[in-house]
């Protein structure tokens, strides 16, 4: 896959650290990698953006950014409020295709979720994927509530005829609760796509050398990793039955 579009079920689900892990695993496999952030919001001109963070963690990637807006808002809104030109899907697809001529893999990291608007016309990351004919990797949260947002995003991709490569859990907690454990089985069902990895919570705080060494173990072979979904599910399997079955509780 020369271009892989990375989206999330929403904000703060681990898109950037997942992008960095995919980049690090690909680099370790000997591939050249570029990372494209179409619209960076909520960052000053002198601050590091998401593409810079991917480069810091993953290593020798080409980091590119098409536009930057100071307020932490959806790209179309941030562009309007700043008085700057918006980024349109055609521009993003053109930039990604150009990067693909000189790299084995181009990762396009979106802002927020799949249908967050880039421009006043309603262009989205889904339109970018369609223009490129690129598969999409979905980053999801681990816990309660993730099945709905994952199912909605996967359903929209299917409606548009776009390929969902799989789902990665962007932050797996050190102490997983029952919902997290059950979601390991339920996420691939609601997405109708395989579970392709789980990043440990706090991965972004690792030293870059440690992050790069560990990244392949967080991702499945299709993403140049060694992670085994079945082994991970077995290790975190929830207890059988519910409280009533275990404790013999009675209905009122």
N, C-alpha and C positions, 0 to 999 in steps of 0.2 A: 504494500500500500504506500505509494509515494506521498500521499497527503492523508492525514488523519485529522478529523475535526473533533475537538474535545469540548463537550458541553457538560452542564451540571443540572441537577434537578432544581437548583436555586443558588442563592449566594451562600458563601461560607461553607461549602460542602467539601472543599479540598481539590478544586480544579487545578490550581496552580501547582500544588505539590504533586498531584498525580501526573500533570504534564511533565514536571521535572523528573519523576520516576520513570516515565515512559522514555524520555530523552536519555536518561542515564543508562537504562537497560539497552537501548538501541546502540548507544555509543560503545558500551561494553561488548556488544556483538559485532563491532567493527563498522557500523554504519555512520555516515555523516548526517547530521541533524540540523534543521533550522526550526525555530519557534517563532510564530507570527501572532502577535496580539493586535487585532484590528483596531480596537478602541480601548484605551486605558483611561479609566475615570477615577476621580478622587485622589489624584497624585499630582504634586507640584512639578514644575519642570526640572527641579534639582533633585527630585526623589527617584528612587529605584522603582520601576514598574514591575509587572508580573513577568514579562519576558526577561528582564534583568535577574529576577529572583530564580527563574528556571536556569539561567546560565550560571548563576552562583552555585546552585545545588548540583546541577548535572554535569557541568564542565564545558568542554569545547563545542558549544552550539553557536550557530548564528542566530542572534536575537534581533527581531525586527518589530517595529511598532508603527502603525499608520497614523494614529491620531491620539492626542492626549487632552483630556478635559479636567479642570481642577475639582469640580464638585462630584461627590460619590453618588451618582445617579445613573439611570439607564443612559446609554450612549446618545440616543436621539434627544433626550431631555437635557443632558449635560451639554451637548453641542449647541442646542438652541439658546440655553441660558448664558453660555459663554460667548455667543455671537460668532462661533467658529463653524466652519463647514462640517457637515456630518460625513461619516464614512458610509459608503454604499456597498452592497454585496458584490457588485461587479468589480469594484476596486480591490476588495479583499481577495476575490477569486483570482484576479490578475496578478496580485502580489504573490499569492501562494503558488500559482503556476510558475512564475518566474523563479522563485526560490527552489522549486522542484527540479528545475533544469540543472542545478548545481549541487543538489543534496539527495541522499538516498531516501530521506524521510522529512516531511514538513508537518509540524504539529500546529494547528490553528486553534488557539484557545479563545473561547468566547467570553462574554461578560454576562454574569448571571445565568439565566436559563436559556433554553433553545429559542424562545420566541421574544426575547428582549429586543426592542427595536433599535436599529442602527440609525435610521433616517426617518424623515417625516412621512415618507411613502410606505413605511411599514416593513422595510427590508430587515431580515433577521439572519441569524447564523444558519438556520435551516435553508435559506435561499443560497447562502454561500456553499453549503454542502451539495446542493442540487446543481449549481453551476459547475462545480468541480467534479461532480460524480464521485464524491469522496465518502467513505464510510464515517460513521460517527461513534465515538466512545462516550458513554454516559457515566458521569461521576455522581454517586448517590450517597446520601447520609446513611448511617448504620441503623439508627433507632426508630422509635415509634413515629409514624407519619410518613416514612419514606416510601412505602408501597404505593400510596396514592400519587405522589409526584413522579415517581418512577414510571408507573403505569400510564399516566397522562403524557409524559414526554415520549415514551416508547410508542404509544398509540398515535401521536402526531407524526412521528417519523414514519411509521408504517403508512399512515394516510397519504403522506407525500411521496411514498415510494422510495424512501431513503434507507440505506442499510445501517442497522444498528449492530456494530461489531460485538458489543457486550457492555457489561456494567462493572465498574470498579467502585468499591467502598472507599471513599476518600479519607476516612478517619475511623479506624477500628479502635474502640476504647480498651484500655488495659483491663478493666473489669466490665465485661459485656453483660448487659441485663438480658432478661428473657426475650424482649422484643428484638434486640440485636441478633440473638442466636437463632430465633425463628426466621428472621428476615434472610438469613443465608440461604434457606431453602425457598423462601417466597419471592425474593427479588428476581431470580431468573425466570420464574413462572409469570410474574406480572409483566416483565419486560419482553418475554418470549425471545430471550437472548442469554448467552452464558454469562456467568459471573467470572470475571477475568482478573480479579485481584482484590486485595484489601491492604491499605496502607495503615501502619500503626499510628495512633494519635501521637502528635508531637514529632512526627518525622522531619518536619521542616526545621526543627531546632537542632538536629544533628549537625555535626561538623561535615562540610561538603565531602571530604574523603570517606567518611563513614556512611553518608547518604548514598554515595555512588556504589560503594561496596555492597550495601544492603538492598538496593532498589530491585535487582532482578528477582530476589526472593519474595517480593511483594506482588509480582505480576505473572500472569500465565504465559506459557510458551509463545502464543500468538503475538504477545507484546515483548518478546525476547527475554522472558523471565523463566523462572522455575517453579512458580507457585502452583500448588495443586488444590483445586477447588474442593474436591471430594475429601481430601485429607484435612483441609481447614474446617470444613463443615463437621466432619467427624470429631475433630478436636474440640469444637465449640458447640456440640449438639446439646439442645435443651433437654431437661429431664422429661421423662415420659409422663403424659397425662397432666391434669390440672390439680388445683388444691383440693377439690372435692374428691377426685379419685384417690389421691394420696391419703387424705385425712378422713374420708368417709363422712363428710359433712352432709347435712340433710337440708332440703328445701324448706322454707317456712310454710 
